[in-house]
Amino acid sequence: MKEHRRHVAVVGTGMAGLTAAYLLHHDPQQRFRVRLIDKRDQISLSAESIPIPCSEPGVSKSVWADVPMRAFAGGFYRNLIRMYDYLGVRYHSQPFVFSFSRLSSRRRQQQQPEEEPYMVHTSNFHQLSPLLPQKGDVFQWLTEAVFALVCYLWFIVCCFLVTPIEDESFGHYLRRIYLPQYYNANYLLPLISSVCTCSHEELLGFPAVDVLEYKKLTHRQPHYVVTDGVHTVQETLLRGLDVRLGVQSTKVTPTPNGVELTYRKADSEPQEITELFDLVVLAVSPDVVAHIFEPLSSTLSDVPTTTMKTVAHSDFANLPQVGTGVKPGVRVSSKAGAPQHIYLRSNASTTESVHVQPNSVLVTTNPLTPIDKTKVIQSASFTRVLRSPRSRRLINRVFDKEGRRADSKAINWRSGDNGVYLAGGWCWDGMVLLEGCIVSAMRVAADLGVEVPWER
């Protein structure tokens, strides 16, 4: 007699949802029928990425600009890289040139904040020749460079030798190791907050262990990007899946017979439909889980989130001319591995990052400076899950199946209970990045007895 195939709904089409759906769909024993659901009318993973016609002579295909940026580094992204290798996804080493500028509250004409470039450096020091600002005092620049290097080396030493205290915030850790505030405000926070796409204050509230572990694992490791854009990863993971878009999930209810998923279709009457599944995987942000899944409504409401904005555009007018910085109207090479520029422009609380994509398209994240509306290609907003020592404890408890308590005040629901699973970049003990998406999807597969092929 043929074994009953369990019907699984995977809600969310980011990297976690796609990976979880892929693993269950490709179960060697074929025990699952997978349906992938998203409220949007397109797959989320590369929904905002844009194709750019290649301007290289003799090249007809488009170059994809990933929005948001999808670069990854060796060491930290171990499982992401292993999955890419297994799927045959092409990626290449991508060096970056970082330009740092301060934005003051004083304003010039056209309401433009006054900008002061002060340093340029390369990722992993791939370029050894000094990168001096085009204008300014060379002695002052040299003094600044020596100061920044000494502080950087001290921070690295502390990362490896000074263990964070239990529940210590990143801000408290920086004070404990006596790292100068000037270095923090002008170098460390702009760089790391651009990775986390959050404000400086939000980053200082992160668990110190998160940031230190990320830094230790990525230290001296090369950066990579997917050669043909992350949409190629999306296409590979989607192959053969049952996908339903424009479906907004409104409630998830465990029952003795399975899990009821209540949803509304965007293209029909605003009436709700309830369907029974054997399993449901919620691969969405914690605020969405809290809204639709009652057992976690109060717990996940305490997980902080913010909204980040990205704008793809071609407005070079306000970019500072620093070191080897690109100039308006000058074509940027789309050759794989050519250095790409990232401008980090900070005020007292936030950093704007401007990534110069191949063929001179700019992707600005957390914009602080005005962008000419006539040069905007597209803009988008994303929910960004933040971290804190408290939210770290809450999330770890949800995934700790050995730590249940009889105390009624404790969080006793665990991922997988009643056929409901959680996946996402926030569903692990680490920085909320793509690696967390892969690890959490692999955990769902492992809990269901499904082999993860890139772990062989």
Helices and strands as residue ranges (DSSP letters): E 6-11, H 15-25, E 32-38, E 50-53, E 62-65, E 72-73, H 78-87, E 91-93, E 96-107, G 109-111, E 113-122, G 123-125, H 138-161, H 170-176, H 181-183, I 184-188, H 189-196, H 200-204, H 208-218, E 223-226, H 231-238, E 242-245, E 247-255, E 258-265, E 273-277, E 279-282, H 286-292, G 294-296, G 300-302, E 305-313, E 340-346, E 351-357, E 361-365, G 373-375, E 376-385, H 389-398, G 417-419, E 420-422, H 434-447, G 453-455
